Amino acid sequence: MSDGLVRLLDGNTFVVSEETGDIDASPAIPTGFFSFDTRFLSKWILSINGERVNALTVEEVDYFESRFFVVPTVLTPLVDISVSAIRERSIGESFNERLTVINHEPGPVDLRIRIDIESDFADLFEIKDVRNKKGGHYARIEDGCLRLGYRREAFHRETLVSSTEPAHIDERGLTYDVRLEPHGEWVTDIHVQTLGVDGRDLRETLQGSPGRARGQMRQDLDRWLAEAPRLTCDSPALAMTYRRSLADLAALRFMPLTGGGHALPAAGLPWFMAIFGRDSIFTSLQALPFVPELAVTTLRLLALLQSVVLDNFREEEPGKILHELRYGETIGFEEQPHSPYFGSADSTPLYVILLDEYERWTGDAATVRMLERSARAALHWIDEYGDIMGDGYVWYRRRNEKNGLENQCWKDSWDSISFRDGRLAGLPRATCELQGYAYDAKIRGARLARQFWNDPDYADRLEREAAELKQRFNRDFWVTDGEYYALALDGDGHQVDALSSNIGHLLWSGIVEESRAARIAAHLLGPRLFSGWGVRTLAEGEGRYNPLGYHVGTVWPFDNSLIAWGLRRYGFSQEAGRIAEGIIDGAEFFEGRLPEAFGGYDRTLTRYPVLYPTACSPQAWSTGTPLLLLRTMLGMEPRGNHLVTRPAVPPGMGRIELLGIPGRWGRAGALGRARPERR
């Protein structure tokens, strides 16, 4: 299943093009060559003798390299192809394209080969409104190169295009007049460089090092895949999805500020190729049994950027973990607050959860001690700034009324928090999963305080507060006439009583009373929430339910991975397996690359999951989903210096073996076999 776009990426630099290799940007199709939140190519169109090319096939070699086989003619059964072209494209050091044009005729041909080039230098926040840019564009021809630029006061970006074969260069592109001998071919390499202030390479300016050469990137990917645990299984869909997930995680690695090759996962392509606190934390959690180095870089960088001040514009509060960090023009001129922006209420407790889980897997006590101050500040934020209403819950209400997010939970679209009848909840809001995260953070913080920070009194206090929160939560959030937990409380303390997938996160956090867990599991796998492919974000029949609504009826793979993990925690292995099977079955239709979200239509209505129109793909926590599902199916948990496994493999998966699982035990293995279904 394809959306007709081809993607190449390397951390914060990526290309989105049509299947011909052409880039012809529009608000409806956000194609282009992007780096650090700026589009450096908005048009890149190949024509031969005045005809645009048509696609024969596309070969996606690796996440950073692809080949396009194209012809400059409309294909018909009665017309032979006389000329074809191959576009070999890669990104790394920058954007590179090797263009090969081949003559299939027995006689010579004269060709005019043209590449039309434009750079709108659009900030990702203004893709749909690029005409309102406030700076000036220019185009120059210098030393055999085309230099396209944009300047607004101190903000300066340039696109530099060069070619190995001589070209006639004008301000709108390159033209080659070529004579091809019979069955001959013509080749040129075209290089596109992104430049920032003072004409310096943008990556070197903002990342501290230039991009990598293609050979280096391939070696790095081979090493990344070789060091990951080795999976053998009976399910071809699982095997394909696992391999694709590991490769996409490698592609999404983002290396600003850290240097030394250390990386954390960017959120997703095309809109979110940036640091996101919540997304990086969740993805690092999912990937811990496979690539634990993502977690330690995430923890260190988020600590470095942790807030220490009050700032309404950026929604900063002392101890708070950032939501998003951007580098584009609108950020530099404070037209957007993302420098960084702190508008999320969940990234701060999630930070403590990741720190504890990282130590449990790796035994890296030094990092826990080094980050003690950051973790304590995050725990203090929960009570001091998260508790807006003074009732012991974590709430959110934006400080920045103009640019801030209205919803600051993971369902951060404007209409995601509603009552059964579809009314939107008033602000402030306390969503249920936030309380679960706060509870879990206190429990885990207590373990860290007792074992590593030499502060048993603090540990006792955190455990007492967690117990009180659990008791209070199970009283105030329980919807008695539906027997599930409310999606949220509104500013007046009323239960926002829509049935949602958020209740699955409560199982993962452990805040659910044992006596109520079976009812939650029944709802999650019931027909209103479970589509057959996965758990919907909002139950069918709720006032705002829409199977293609961003957070009000779609299925999010990452959401389902946490729900399955939580179900295993409370002993619901069969239910967790049904979710794992549904998601992996769905992944097969996306060629192993799970998108950000897909439609919530019932599986009986569709032979395949329906793609959400603007879903990010790849997206970090969707990429991490198969990894957490593997952990869940194999029941992998660290216990002291040992890896304990309790396999519960669903019937359709057959045999699963995972070897070389890294952790404090060195390397270990896990094996699980599906049990035959009982009749």
N, C-alpha and C positions, 0 to 999 in steps of 0.2 A: 504494500500500500504506500503510495507516494503522493506528495503534494506538488510534484513537478519542479521542485527546487533542489539544487545541489549545494551542499555546504562543505566548506573547508574551514578548519579552525586550529588555532594554536593559542590557547589561553585567551588573552584579551584582544587578539587579532583574528579576524575571520572574514570569509567571503561567502555571500549567498548569491547564487546566479540561477538563471534558467537552465534547462537541460541542454541547450545549445552552447552553454558557456557564456552567453551574453548577459550583460547587466543593463537593465533599463528601468531605473528606479521609479516608483510611484507610491503614493500613500497606501494603495491596496496591496502592493507587492514590495516589501521592504528589502529589495536586493541591494547589493553594494559590497564594497571593500571597506571594512571598518577596523579601526584601531583606537583603543582607549576612548571609546564613546563618540568618536567622530567618523563620519563617512568620507573616505578619501577618494573613492570612485563611485559616482552615481550613474555613469554611462560607460560601457565598454562593449561596443557592438562591432562584430566582424562582418564584413561584406566582401564578396568577390564579384567583380564586374557589375557592381551596383546592386547585387542581390544579397539579402540577408540569408544566413545559413539556416538549415533545418537539421535537427538531430537524428542521427542513426542510432547511436547508443552512447551510454555514459558508463565509464568504469571508475568506481570509487576505490582507488588503490589503497589508501590509508586515510586517516582523518585529515591529513595535511596535503594530500595529493590526489588528483583525479585526472582522467583523460576523457575528452569529448571527441567523438567521431561525427563529423558534420559534412553536409554537402550544400552547395549554393544553388539548389534547385528544388522545385516541388516534386516529390517522388510520385511517379506514376508507373504502372506496369509496362508501358510501351516505350519508356525513355530510359536509355542507359545512362549511367553516371559517367560523366567525362572528367570531372575534377572532384576531388574530396580533400578534406583537411582534418588534421588531428591537432587538438589543443591540449597540450600537457601542462597542467597547472599545479603549482604548489605554493604554499606559504610557509614561512619560517623566518629567514632573514627579512623577507618582505614578500610581496606578491610577484610571482614569476610565471611567465607563460612561454612555452616553446611552441611556436606555430609551424606546422609542417603542411605544405600544400603539395598535392600529388596529381600529376597529369596521367590519366588513364587512356589517353588517345594515342594512336600510332603516329601522329604528327605533332609538331610543336604548337603551343598555344600561348597567346599573350593575355596576361591577367593584370587587372588593377585590384590590388588587395588593400583594403581600407579598414582601419580600426578607429571608430569614433569614440572620443574620450571626453568625459565631463567629470568635474568634482564639485559637488554642492557644499561640501564640508558641513553637512547637517549634523547637529547634535542629536543623539538618539532620542532626547526628549522633544525634539521639534521635527521629527521625520514627517509628520503630517502638516507641518506649517513652515516649510523651509523658505517661503517667500518673504518672511518677516525678519530675515537675518539683518543685523544692524551694522555689520562690517562691510568691507569691500573685497570683491574678487578680482583676480588678475590672471593673465596668461602670458607667458614669455617663452621665447625660443632661445635657449642658451647652450652653447657648446654641444650641439647635436642632440639636445634633450628638450622635452616639453616640460615646462615648470608651471603648474597650476597652483594658485595660492589664495589664501584668505587671511585678512588681518582685521582685527578689531582691538584697538589700543594695544595692550601687551599680549593679547591672545593671537598667536600666529601659527598657521598650519600650512604645509605645502605638500603637493603630490609631484614627484619627479619621475618622469617616464623616459626610459632610454631603450635603444634597440641595437642588437649586434649587427644587423644588416642596414645599409643606408636607406633612409626613408625621407620622403618629402614631409616636413613637419609644418603643420599650421596650428593655430590656437585651439582647434577642435579635434585634432587627432593626427594619425600617421597614415601615409599612403605609400604603397610600394608598387612600382611598375615592373612586372616580372615576365620574362620569357622563359617558358618551361619546354625543354626538349622532350621528345617522345618518351613517355613513361618516366619522365624525370620528376624530381622533387626539389622544393625550395624550403629552407629552414631559417627562421630567425628566433632569437631569444629576446623577450621583452621583459624588462625589469621595472617594477613600480616601487618606489621608496616613499615612506612616510616621514615627513620632517616636521619638527616643532620649532621652538624659539631658537633664533640664531642659526637656523638651517641644520640643526643637529638631528640625528636619527631619533625619532620619537620614543622608541623603546629604550634606547640608551638613556634618554633624558628622564623618563618616568619609571623605568624598571631597574635601571642601574646596569643593564647589559643589553647588547643587541640581540636580535633573534638568532635562531639556530639554523645552520645549513641543513638541506634535505637529508643528506647522509647521516648527519648527527642525530636528526630527529628519528630516523628509522632505527638507528642503533639504540636510542633511548627507548623507543616503543618496544623493541625486541627484548631489552633488558627488563622493562616494566612487566611485560607479559610473562617472562621466564621466572621472575621472582614472585609472582602471584601464586596462590594455591592452585594445584592442578585438579581439574574436575573431570571425572568420567561418569557418565550417566546413561540411562536408557532413553531419556527424553531428548530427541533432537532439538526441540524448541528451547529447552533449558540450556543445552550446550551452546547453541547459537547465541542466545540472549546473554549468557555469562561472558562469552568472549567479546561480544559487542559492548557490553557494559564496561569491561576492563579497558578496552580501547577508548571508549568515550570518556571515561574518567581521566585517562591520560591526556586526551584532547582538551578537557575542561580545566586542567591545572593552570592556575593563575599565579604569577610570581612577582607581584609588586612589593616593594619595600623589604622583602625578605632576603633576596640575594642568595648566592650559593646554591642555586638550583632547588631551593625549598619552595613548596607550592601548597596552595589550598584550592579547593574546587570553586570555580566561578559558578553562578547559578544556572545560566542556560542561554542558548542561542535562539533568536537573535537579540532579544530585548534585554537580557540580563547577564551579559558577559562582564561581570563585575563582582566585587566582594559583597556578599550578603551574609550578615551574621547568622540568621536563622538557617538559610539554605546550606551554608558551609558547615554549620554544626550538625544538622541532620544528616548530610551526606557523609561527614566524617564518622558519625555514629554507625551508619549503615555499613561503611567500608572497613570498620575497625578490624574484623577478623581477616581481612585480605590485604589492605594497604594502610597500616596504622600510622605511617608517616604523615598522611594528610591531617590527622587529628592534632598532632603536636604542632604543626605549623599553624593550623587554624587557631589553636589555643593561644599561641604566642603572639600572633598578629592581632587577634582581637583584644588581647590584654594591652598591647601597645597602643591601640586606638580607643581603649575604654574611656568613657567620659569622666571628667573630674569637676565639671562646672555645670551651672544652670544656664541654658540658652534656649529661649523659646523658638527661635528661627529653626535651629537644627533639632529641636526637641531633646536636647541633652539634659541629663540629670546625673549627678555623681554616682558612679558604679555601673551605669547602664552600658550595655554592649550595643554596638552599632547595628543599624539595619542595613545600610547600603552606602557604598563609597563610589563616587563617579569622578570623571576627569574632564568632562566636556565643557564647551563654551558657556552654557547656561549656568553651570556650577561655578566657573571662574568669576562670573559677574553677579553671583548670588541671586540669580533669577530662579534657581532651585536650591534647596537646602542640603544637597547630598554631598557634603564636603568634610566629613561624612554626615549622614542623616541617621537619627536614632529613633525613628518612629516605629518601633516594634516592642511589644510588651512581653514577648516570649523568649527573645534571644538571650536575655540576662539569666533567668533560671536555667535555660538550656545549656548555657556555658558551664555552670557548675556540674550539671549532669554529665556532659562530655568529659570534663576533667576527671571525674571519678571513674567513669567507664574506661577511659584511656588507661588509667593506672591499674585497674582490675585486669585489663588485658595484657599490658606490657610490663608492669612492675616498675615503671619509671617514676620512682619516688622523688628524684631530684626535680623533675618538672613540677610535681605537685607542691613541693616546698618553694620552688622559685615563684610559682603563681599564687601563693597563699594570699598575698595582699589583694590581687585581682578577684579571687574567688570570694574572699570576705566582703569586698566592696559590692560584688554582685548579690550576695546574700543580704547585705544591708539594704540594697536598693529595693528588694522585694517588700520589705516592711516599711521603709521610709518613704519611697516615692511610688512604688507600685500600689500601695494601699491608699488610694485617693480618698476613699470614703471612711477610712478608719475602722473598718469592720473585719480586718484580717484577710481580705481577699485581694487578689491582684486585679486592678482595673486599668482601663486606658481611656484617655480623652486627649485629643490632639492639642498641643500648645500652639502650633502654627496653623491658624485657621485658613490661611490662603493656600499653602502648598502641602500641608501635612496630610497624611493618610487618615481617613476617618476610622477605618478598622485597622487595628494594629496587632491582630492575631494572624495566624497563617492564612486564614481566609480573609484577605485584606481588600477584596472588592467592596464597593459601596453598599451592595444589597445583600451581603452574605449573612447578616445577623438579624433574623426576623422571627416573629411569632408564628404560630400555626396558621393563622388567617392571612399571613403575608405582610402584616404591619411591621415596619422597621422599628427596632428597639431604640429607645432614647439613650443618650450619652450621659455619663460615662457607662461603659459596658464591662462586665466581668465574664468572659467566656469560660466555659467549664474546663477546657483543657489547660487553660492558664493556671487554674488552681491545682490541677494534677501535676503540672511541671513544678510549681512552687513547692508542693508537698515532696516530690521526688528530690528536688534540689536540697531541701532541708535534711532529708534522710541521708543523702549522699554527702552533704557538707559535714554532717555529724561524724560520719565515718572518717572523713579526711582530717577533721579537727582532732579526733581521738587518736588516730594512728600515725599522723604525720606532722601535725602542728602543735602537738603537746599541749592541748587545751581541752581537757575533759569537761570543764564547766560549760564551755561554749557548746560542746557536743551534746551535753545533757539538755541545754536550753533549746537547741535546734530540734532535738527529738521530741521534746515536750510541745513545742510549737507545731511540729508536724502532726502529732497526735490530735491536738486541738483543732487544727485545720481540717483533718480528715473527718472528725466527728461533726464539725460545723457544716462542712460541705455536704455530707450525706443527709443532713437535715434540710438544708436550704435549697439544694438543687434537685432533689428527688421529685419528679412529677408523678404524683400518686395515681392519677387517673390514666396514666399511660405506662407506668412502671419503667421509667428510664430517667436519665438525667437531663435537665434543661440545657439548651444550647448556651444560655447565658443568664445573668441577672441584668436588668436595666438600671438606670440611674435612680429609680424609685424603689428598687429592691424587688421588682416583680420578676417572676420566672419567664424568660423568653423560651416558650415551650415547644418550639419546633423540634422534630426528631431529626438528628443529624449524625454524620460520621464522627463528629468530635467525641462522642461517647466512647469510641474505640481507643482514643488516646488515653482515656482514664484508666483503662485496663493496663496499658503499658506503664503508666506512672505508679500504679499500685494504690490509688486513693479509693478505689471501689471496695465497699464492704463485701466480704465473701458471700454473704447470703443473697446479694443482689447481682452477682456476676453472671449467673445463668440467664437472667432476664435480659441483661445487656447483650450477651452472646446471641440470644434468640432474636433480638431486634436486628443486630448487625447482619445476620444470615437470613433474616426474614425477607419476604418478597418486596416490601416497601423500600428497603435499603440495598439489598443485594441484587444486582442485575444479572448475575451469572458470570459476568466478566470481572466484577469487583463490587465493592461497597460504594454506593453513591454518596456524594457530599451532603445531599439533602434528600429526605425520604419522599418517595412518590406519594402524591396526595397532599403534601404541604402547600400552603398558599403560594409560595414563590417557586415551587418545584418547576424546573425546566431541564430536560435531559441534555441540553446544550448551553446551560447557564454556567458561567465560569465556576462559581462555588455553590451553586444551588441545584445540583443534579448531575453534574458530570462525575466521572470516576477518575480519581487521582491515584496513580500507582504508588507514590510515596506514602500517601495516607493509608492505603491498604497494607503496605509493608509494616507500618507501626501497629495497625489494628491486629494483623496476624501475630505479631510479636507479643502483643498484650494478651491475646487469646491463649497463647501457649503459657504465658505466665500464670494464668488462672486455671490451667489444666484443660482447656478446650482445644485439644490437638486436632480433632477431626475438622472442626470449624476453621481453624487456622489453615489446614491443608486445602480446604475448599477455596479459600481466598487465594492461596499460592497457586493452585492449579488454574483458576480463572485468569489471574494476571499473566502467568507464563503462557497460557493458551493465547491470550490477546497479543502478547509480545511477538508471537510468530507472524502475525499479520502485519507487523511493523518492521519485519526483517530483523528482529531482535532488539530494536531501539525503541524502548518505551517512551512515548511522548509525555509531555507535562500532564495532559489530561485527555480523556476521550469521552464520547457520549455515554449518557446513562441509560440508553435504551435497553430494554430487556433482551437477554441473549436469544430468547425464542423468536424475536422479531428480526434478527440480523445474523447472517452467517459469519460476520466479522465485526469487531468493534468499530464504531463510527468516529472518525478523527475529529477532534475539536478544531475549528477552523484556524485559530491563531496560536495553537499550542507551540511552546518552545520545544525544539528537538535538535540535538540532545539537550536534556535538562538534568542538572546534577542529581537531585534527589530521586528522579525517575531512573536515572542510570544506577543509583545505589540500591534501588528496590530489589532486583534479583539477588543481590548479595545478602541483604537482610532476610529475604525469604529463604535462602539457603541456610542461613544460621538458624532460622525458625524451624524449618523442616528437619534439620539434623539435631536440633535441641542443643546447640553449642553454647556453653556457659563457662567462664573461668571460675575455678574454685581453688583459691590459694595459688599454688604454682602448677596447677594441673588444668587441662581442658577436659571438661565433662561433657559427654554427649548423651542425649536421650532422643534418638531418632523417632519421628512420627511422619513418615513419608506418605503422601496421599496416593491412592491406588493408581492413578494415571501416570505417576512419575517413575514407577519401577525402582531401579537401583540407582543410588547416588553415592559416589565416593569422592571425598575431597581430601587431598593430600598436601602437606606442606603448609599447614595453617600456622601463621606466625603468632608468637606471644611470649609471655614470660617463661614458658616451658620450652622455648626454642622453636621447634617445628613439630606439629602433630597432625594426625589424620582423623577423619570421621567417615563412617559408613552407615548408610541406612537403606533398608529395602521396604517397599510398600507391602503392606499386608493385604491379602485378598479381601474383597468386600464380602461382608456377611449377607447371606440371603435369608 
